[in-house]
Amino acid sequence: MTSAARAAILAGALGLTALSLTACGAAPTKDAAGADGKNLATAASAADAGGMDALVAAAKKEGTLNAIAIPRDWANYGAIIDGFTAKYGIKVNVENPDGSSQDEINAVKSRKGQDRAPDVLDLGASFAQAAGEQGLTAPYKVAAFAGIPEAQRDPEGRWFNDYGGYVSIGCDAKRVKVCPQTFADLLKPAYKGQVALNGNPTKSGSAFGGVYAAALANGGSFDDIKPGIDFFGKLKKNGNYNPVESTPATVEKGETPISIDWDYLNAGYAEQFASKGVDWKVAVPTDGVYAQYYSQAVNKDAPHPAAARLWQEYLYSAEGQNLWLKGYARPVLMPAMEADGTLDKTAAAALPKVTGTPKFPTEQQTSKAKETLSQGWAAAVSG
């Protein structure tokens, strides 16, 4: 997922584009048994797989991990993929890196029983919850499961939050005379044709988060996203809305001088493009503070069940969590790591500053918001 497509949610994350995939081919004949005959396809923990050493051995034997919709320039994913491969010698195949959360779910459904099905999923929170309810993901609890806040994990381990941040406003200070600090600012005539989202909010988690944040800034609530849709309708009507979906390329080229996106992506752009003459500023709007985390999950029918589970263990290890942090994302185990002294304090100090404690919508609230958005978004920004 590039910054444009990935965009899940952080505070209500989503993603929704249909990938036309054909389901063909016989079910893989791989032996899903690990050491001592353990059935890795149903292992709900490393202990169920015979212990970490047995899980590592089985994953190395598989030798491959199929991932989808995780771009290297998203929240330090490049370093995470490289770190996993260096540590375990397992090749990570990433398909459709610019895909959305819905693309991932479509691939799981259409490729069931195939060797090319995704093993693991990185989903906007609402999509992860839906996938779990549909029985698409396998119950699995990483070693650090208890350290994940209760509200940010499924009790059965069908999904669990991993990394996240806040909706923010990124701005090219060399192209925009005065950078906006709030959603209210974005309505000013000075920003004509400049305000973009990282994707389509009916398909992308980050863009969905942008609309949810706009709702909070304009009298809405977790129960009412419509004011956010209306806000973008106003931006469209007054000419400020830019339909180009922001990506690292559009930011660098100046095509999207103002981008509503997760703070960790905008902060990454500021670092990435400073040497290329782009002065990218980042502000978390005080009138629409919205945070959300992306979730991880294991495909219930993963063709590489051991590698899928080992990948999760790596992501939730101190090494993996600190790699998110170095990408300006807030790891879900951050409080626990602060307590046990394993947190990278230098990386933590570089995060965009935010005040207050984030609140998160419930599954029911996000589902209702998605439905409202799907019904009203096109009309709000068309024409």
Secondary structure, DSSP 8 states (H G I E B T S, - for coil): --HHHHB--SSS------------S-------B-GGG-BGGG--STGGGTSHHHHHHHHHHH-EEEEES--TTSTTHHHHHHHHHHHH--EEEEE-TT--HHHHHHHHHHTTT-TTS-SEEEEEHHHHHHHHHTT-EE----TTGGGS-GGGB-TTSS-EEEEEEEEEEEEETTT-SS---STGGGGSGGGTTTEEESS-TTT-HHHHHHHHHHHHHTT-BTTB-HHHHHHHHHHHHTT-B--S---HHHHHHTS-SEEEEEHHHHHHHHHHSGGGT--EEEE--TTS--EEEEEEEEETT-SSHHHHHHHHHHHTSHHHHHHHHHTT-EETTHHHHHHHT-S-HHHHHTS----S------HHHHHHHHHHHHHHHHHHH--
